[in-house]
Amino acid sequence: MGKSDSAGTTTGDRLGRKIGVGSLLFERYKILSLLGEGGNGQVFRARDEKEKKEIALKTLLDLEDVQLARFKQEGEILQTLRHPNIPEIYHCQVSKNYAFIAMELVEGIPLATLHKEKYPLALQTVRTVIRQCALALDHAHQKGIVHRDVKPANIIVITDSGNERIKLVDFGIARMDYSANPEGRRISLTGDIFGTPYYMSPEQIEAMAVDSRSDVYSLGCVFYELLTGSPPFVGSSPFETAAFHLNEKPLNLKEASLGATFTPDLEQLILKMLEKSPDKRPQSMQEFVEALDQLPNLSDLPTSSETLVPDLNPEQNQEQEVDRSDSRQRLHPLIATSTTLLYLAVIVLLLILAISAVMSQ
């Protein structure tokens, strides 16, 4: 049952939470199957009876004002984007009674799933995925849009005749870059923090104003993970992970990958993307792509990563991935713990000196 509004009508009743296969929504979209659902909405495979084609239909279950505003913002943002690596929006409608976005049906594999099942990916595949994602983000940035949730789960990999291409999805928490007009930020909630801790930029964690360079940082985290097997910072909790983003330096690629070797130019480019200060990162996705294109063909880069994950059965591969993640997680806390112990030692020393001074009197 949905939440009741002032008129006593539930949000579930308004939209129809129990949407079944075969249902005809909005007198146009025939539901074929449920593709996915979350706390605030559902995504269906549907047939547009008017246009005679299959689409993805994203509906909103929670019709609270804030959620409606964000949903409407996502639709408006996507309608301004026309890029081969971003799903096309066909129709968006939001009212107090219902909300939906009809969009291009993207059939592929989330990068998060592909990475988990196939790590290590071929270096040329990594380059293709990262480059296309950067081009999609550059297009959004040119329109003044910051994605703010770049992560493997939001990158869909489609394979056509052996060639990979991607679609960057889920602009649900994207916002306009109003850096030239700070008052414009009032359109979104003030001081909101959204994203996934493993991929959030320091300025995003601190709820500061973000611009396109925040997406550069997040894409750097994805790039780092595809090459090493894990995001640059993995804490024992979201709070610890956030603290690492703010205060710690990432391990170099060889340490993080437990032995793989990469060229200094590639290492330098990724670490530049992960700089704490936005001013020290590539200043645009275009700048990053130009730097990436200047690297030697990634398929020719020397790396021992292929030997790190032999052809194991799924159980063995899963165990090795857990060991790899645990090893990295242990390294970063050691850095933070050593700093804490140093502070404690200083405090204890001061207390001893103070007690000695009192006793000598």
C-alpha positions as CSV (number, residue, x, y, z in Angstrom):
1,M,0.0,0.0,0.0
2,G,1.3,3.4,-0.9
3,K,1.5,6.5,1.3
4,S,-1.8,8.4,1.7
5,D,-2.0,11.9,0.5
6,S,-4.2,14.7,1.8
7,A,-7.2,13.4,-0.2
8,G,-6.8,9.9,1.2
9,T,-5.6,8.5,-2.1
10,T,-2.5,6.3,-2.0
11,T,0.4,6.8,-4.4
12,G,0.0,3.1,-5.3
13,D,-3.6,3.7,-6.2
14,R,-2.8,6.8,-8.3
15,L,-0.3,5.0,-10.5
16,G,-1.2,1.4,-10.0
17,R,1.6,-0.3,-8.1
18,K,0.4,-3.7,-9.2
19,I,1.0,-3.3,-12.9
20,G,0.8,-6.7,-14.6
21,V,2.0,-8.0,-17.9
22,G,-0.5,-7.1,-20.6
23,S,-1.6,-3.9,-18.8
24,L,-2.2,-0.9,-21.1
25,L,-0.8,2.2,-19.4
26,F,-1.8,5.7,-20.4
27,E,-3.8,4.2,-23.2
28,R,-0.6,3.7,-25.2
29,Y,2.0,1.5,-23.6
30,K,1.4,-2.3,-23.3
31,I,3.5,-3.9,-20.5
32,L,5.5,-6.8,-21.7
33,S,7.7,-7.5,-18.6
34,L,9.3,-6.0,-15.6
35,L,12.9,-5.0,-16.2
36,G,13.8,-3.7,-12.7
37,E,12.5,-1.9,-9.7
38,G,13.7,0.2,-6.8
39,G,12.3,2.0,-3.8
40,N,10.8,4.8,-5.9
41,G,9.9,3.3,-9.2
42,Q,9.8,0.5,-11.7
43,V,11.1,0.0,-15.3
44,F,9.1,-2.0,-17.7
45,R,9.7,-3.5,-21.1
46,A,6.7,-2.2,-23.1
47,R,5.3,-1.8,-26.5
48,D,4.4,1.6,-27.8
49,E,1.2,0.8,-29.6
50,K,1.2,4.1,-31.4
51,E,4.8,3.9,-32.7
52,K,4.7,0.1,-33.0
53,K,8.0,-0.5,-31.3
54,E,9.4,-1.8,-28.0
55,I,10.6,0.7,-25.4
56,A,11.6,1.0,-21.8
57,L,9.0,2.7,-19.6
58,K,10.2,4.2,-16.3
59,T,7.4,4.9,-13.8
60,L,7.5,6.6,-10.4
61,L,5.8,5.0,-7.5
62,D,6.5,7.7,-4.9
63,L,4.6,10.8,-5.9
64,E,5.9,13.0,-3.1
65,D,6.7,16.5,-4.3
66,V,10.5,16.1,-4.1
67,Q,10.5,12.8,-5.9
68,L,8.2,14.2,-8.6
69,A,10.6,17.2,-9.1
70,R,13.6,14.9,-9.4
71,F,11.8,12.6,-11.9
72,K,10.7,15.6,-13.9
73,Q,14.2,16.9,-13.9
74,E,15.6,13.6,-15.2
75,G,13.1,13.6,-18.1
76,E,13.9,17.2,-19.0
77,I,17.6,16.6,-18.8
78,L,17.5,13.5,-21.0
79,Q,15.3,15.2,-23.6
80,T,18.1,17.8,-24.1
81,L,20.7,15.1,-24.9
82,R,21.2,13.5,-28.3
83,H,24.2,11.2,-28.2
84,P,24.8,7.6,-29.4
85,N,26.0,6.6,-25.9
86,I,23.0,8.0,-24.1
87,P,19.5,6.5,-24.3
88,E,17.0,8.5,-26.3
89,I,13.9,9.9,-24.6
90,Y,10.7,9.6,-26.5
91,H,8.1,11.0,-24.1
92,C,8.1,12.3,-20.5
93,Q,5.0,13.3,-18.6
94,V,4.7,14.2,-14.9
95,S,1.6,15.3,-13.0
96,K,0.3,14.9,-9.5
97,N,-1.4,11.7,-10.4
98,Y,1.2,9.9,-12.4
99,A,4.7,10.1,-13.8
100,F,6.5,8.2,-16.6
101,I,9.4,8.4,-19.0
102,A,9.3,6.5,-22.3
103,M,12.8,5.9,-23.5
104,E,15.0,3.8,-25.8
105,L,15.1,0.1,-24.8
106,V,18.8,-0.6,-24.0
107,E,19.6,-4.3,-24.0
108,G,23.1,-5.1,-22.7
109,I,25.1,-6.0,-19.6
110,P,25.8,-3.6,-16.8
111,L,29.6,-3.0,-16.6
112,A,29.5,-3.9,-12.9
113,T,28.2,-7.4,-13.9
114,L,30.7,-7.8,-16.8
115,H,33.6,-6.7,-14.6
116,K,32.6,-9.1,-11.8
117,E,32.2,-12.1,-14.2
118,K,35.1,-11.4,-16.6
119,Y,37.8,-9.6,-14.7
120,P,40.3,-8.8,-16.0
121,L,38.7,-7.3,-19.1
122,A,40.8,-6.9,-22.2
123,L,42.6,-3.6,-22.0
124,Q,41.3,-2.6,-25.3
125,T,37.8,-3.2,-24.0
126,V,38.5,-1.1,-21.0
127,R,39.8,1.7,-23.2
128,T,36.7,1.6,-25.4
129,V,34.3,1.6,-22.5
130,I,36.0,4.5,-20.7
131,R,36.4,6.5,-23.9
132,Q,32.8,6.2,-24.9
133,C,31.6,7.0,-21.4
134,A,33.8,10.1,-21.4
135,L,32.3,11.2,-24.8
136,A,28.8,10.8,-23.4
137,L,29.7,12.8,-20.3
138,D,31.4,15.5,-22.5
139,H,28.1,15.8,-24.4
140,A,26.2,16.2,-21.2
141,H,28.7,18.7,-19.8
142,Q,28.4,20.7,-23.0
143,K,24.7,21.0,-22.2
144,G,25.6,22.1,-18.7
145,I,24.6,18.8,-17.1
146,V,26.6,17.0,-14.4
147,H,25.7,13.3,-14.0
148,R,26.9,12.9,-10.4
149,D,26.5,9.1,-10.3
150,V,29.0,7.7,-12.7
151,K,29.6,4.1,-11.7
152,P,29.8,0.6,-13.4
153,A,26.2,-0.2,-12.7
154,N,25.1,2.9,-14.7
155,I,27.2,1.9,-17.8
156,I,25.5,-0.7,-20.0
157,V,27.8,-2.6,-22.4
158,I,26.3,-3.7,-25.7
159,T,28.2,-6.1,-27.9
160,D,27.4,-6.0,-31.6
161,S,29.4,-8.4,-33.9
162,G,32.2,-8.5,-31.3
163,N,32.4,-4.7,-31.0
164,E,31.6,-3.1,-27.6
165,R,29.6,0.1,-27.2
166,I,28.1,1.6,-24.1
167,K,25.0,3.5,-23.0
168,L,25.4,5.8,-20.0
169,V,22.1,5.5,-18.0
170,D,20.4,6.9,-14.9
171,F,20.5,10.6,-14.9
172,G,18.1,10.6,-12.0
173,I,20.4,12.6,-9.7
174,A,22.0,14.7,-12.4
175,R,21.8,18.4,-12.0
176,M,22.5,21.5,-14.1
177,D,25.9,23.1,-13.6
178,Y,25.0,26.5,-12.4
179,S,28.6,27.6,-11.6
180,A,28.1,30.7,-13.6
181,N,24.8,31.4,-11.9
182,P,24.9,30.2,-8.2
183,E,21.3,31.1,-7.6
184,G,20.3,28.6,-10.2
185,R,21.3,25.8,-7.8
186,R,18.1,26.5,-5.8
187,I,16.3,24.4,-8.3
188,S,17.8,21.3,-6.6
189,L,17.9,20.7,-2.9
190,T,20.6,22.7,-1.1
191,G,23.4,20.6,0.4
192,D,22.2,17.3,-0.9
193,I,24.6,14.4,-1.2
194,F,23.9,11.8,-3.8
195,G,26.0,9.1,-5.5
196,T,27.7,5.9,-4.6
197,P,30.5,6.2,-2.0
198,Y,33.1,4.2,-4.0
199,Y,32.8,6.7,-6.9
200,M,32.0,10.0,-5.3
201,S,34.3,13.0,-5.6
202,P,35.6,14.8,-2.5
203,E,33.6,17.9,-3.3
204,Q,30.4,15.8,-3.7
205,I,31.0,14.1,-0.3
206,E,31.3,17.5,1.3
207,A,28.1,18.6,-0.3
208,M,29.9,21.4,-2.1
209,A,29.0,22.8,-5.6
210,V,30.0,20.3,-8.2
211,D,30.8,20.7,-11.9
212,S,32.0,18.5,-14.7
213,R,35.3,17.8,-13.0
214,S,33.4,15.8,-10.3
215,D,32.3,13.4,-13.1
216,V,36.0,13.3,-14.2
217,Y,36.9,12.0,-10.7
218,S,34.1,9.4,-10.7
219,L,35.1,8.1,-14.1
220,G,38.7,7.9,-12.8
221,C,37.4,5.6,-10.0
222,V,35.7,3.4,-12.6
223,F,38.9,3.4,-14.8
224,Y,41.0,2.5,-11.7
225,E,38.6,-0.4,-10.8
226,L,38.5,-1.9,-14.3
227,L,42.3,-2.1,-14.3
228,T,42.9,-3.2,-10.7
229,G,39.8,-5.1,-9.7
230,S,38.6,-2.7,-7.1
231,P,37.7,1.0,-6.6
232,P,40.5,3.2,-5.3
233,F,39.1,3.5,-1.9
234,V,37.2,0.7,0.0
235,G,36.4,1.2,3.6
236,S,34.7,-1.0,6.1
237,S,31.7,1.4,5.9
238,P,30.4,4.1,3.6
239,F,31.6,6.7,6.1
240,E,35.1,5.3,6.1
241,T,35.2,5.1,2.3
242,A,34.1,8.7,2.2
243,A,36.9,9.6,4.6
244,F,39.5,7.9,2.4
245,H,38.3,9.9,-0.6
246,L,38.8,13.1,1.4
247,N,42.1,12.3,3.1
248,E,44.0,9.4,1.5
249,K,46.0,8.9,-1.7
250,P,45.1,5.9,-3.8
251,L,47.5,3.0,-4.1
252,N,49.4,2.9,-7.3
253,L,48.0,0.5,-10.0
254,K,50.6,-2.2,-9.4
255,E,49.9,-2.3,-5.6
256,A,46.2,-2.1,-6.1
257,S,46.2,-4.9,-8.7
258,L,48.5,-7.0,-6.6
259,G,51.2,-7.2,-9.2
260,A,50.0,-6.0,-12.6
261,T,52.3,-3.5,-14.4
262,F,51.1,-0.5,-16.4
263,T,53.0,2.3,-18.2
264,P,53.8,5.4,-16.3
265,D,51.7,7.6,-18.7
266,L,48.6,5.5,-18.0
267,E,49.2,5.6,-14.2
268,Q,49.8,9.3,-14.3
269,L,46.6,10.0,-16.2
270,I,44.4,8.0,-13.8
271,L,46.0,9.5,-10.7
272,K,45.4,12.9,-12.2
273,M,41.7,12.1,-12.6
274,L,41.7,11.2,-8.9
275,E,43.3,14.4,-7.6
276,K,41.5,15.8,-4.5
277,S,41.4,19.3,-5.9
278,P,39.2,19.7,-9.1
279,D,41.8,22.3,-10.3
280,K,44.4,19.5,-10.6
281,R,42.3,17.1,-12.6
282,P,41.7,17.1,-16.4
283,Q,39.5,20.2,-16.7
284,S,37.1,18.6,-19.1
285,M,36.2,15.2,-20.6
286,Q,37.6,16.4,-23.9
287,E,40.9,17.1,-22.3
288,F,40.9,13.6,-20.8
289,V,40.0,11.9,-24.1
290,E,42.8,13.7,-25.8
291,A,45.2,12.5,-23.2
292,L,43.8,9.0,-23.4
293,D,44.2,9.0,-27.2
294,Q,47.9,9.9,-26.8
295,L,48.6,6.8,-24.9
296,P,49.9,3.7,-26.7
297,N,47.3,1.2,-27.8
298,L,46.2,-0.3,-24.5
299,S,46.1,-3.8,-26.0
300,D,49.9,-3.5,-26.3
301,L,50.5,-2.3,-22.8
302,P,52.6,-4.7,-20.7
303,T,50.6,-6.2,-17.9
304,S,50.7,-9.3,-15.9
305,S,47.1,-9.0,-15.0
306,E,46.1,-11.9,-17.2
307,T,48.2,-14.2,-14.9
308,L,46.5,-12.8,-11.8
309,V,43.1,-14.4,-12.5
310,P,43.6,-17.8,-14.2
311,D,40.8,-19.8,-15.7
312,L,39.1,-20.8,-12.4
313,N,35.7,-22.2,-11.7
314,P,33.2,-19.7,-10.4
315,E,33.7,-20.6,-6.7
316,Q,37.5,-20.2,-6.9
317,N,37.2,-16.9,-8.8
318,Q,34.8,-15.6,-6.2
319,E,37.1,-16.5,-3.4
320,Q,40.1,-14.8,-5.1
321,E,38.1,-11.7,-5.7
322,V,37.2,-11.6,-2.0
323,D,40.8,-12.0,-1.1
324,R,41.8,-9.2,-3.5
325,S,39.2,-6.8,-2.0
326,D,40.2,-7.7,1.6
327,S,43.9,-7.2,0.8
328,R,43.2,-3.7,-0.5
329,Q,40.8,-2.9,2.3
330,R,43.5,-3.8,4.9
331,L,46.1,-1.5,3.3
332,H,44.1,1.8,3.5
333,P,43.0,1.4,7.1
334,L,46.6,0.8,8.0
335,I,47.4,4.3,6.7
336,A,44.6,5.9,8.6
337,T,45.3,3.8,11.8
338,S,49.0,4.8,11.8
339,T,47.9,8.5,11.8
340,T,45.5,7.9,14.6
341,L,48.1,6.1,16.7
342,L,50.5,9.0,16.2
343,Y,48.0,11.5,17.6
344,L,47.3,9.2,20.5
345,A,51.0,8.9,21.3
346,V,51.4,12.6,21.3
347,I,48.4,13.0,23.7
348,V,49.7,10.3,26.0
349,L,53.1,12.0,26.0
350,L,51.6,15.3,26.9
351,L,49.6,13.7,29.8
352,I,52.8,12.1,31.1
353,L,54.6,15.4,31.0
354,A,51.7,17.2,32.8
355,I,51.5,14.6,35.5
356,S,55.3,14.7,36.0
357,A,55.2,18.5,36.3
358,V,52.4,18.2,39.0
359,M,54.3,15.6,41.0
360,S,57.5,17.5,40.9
361,Q,55.8,20.4,42.6
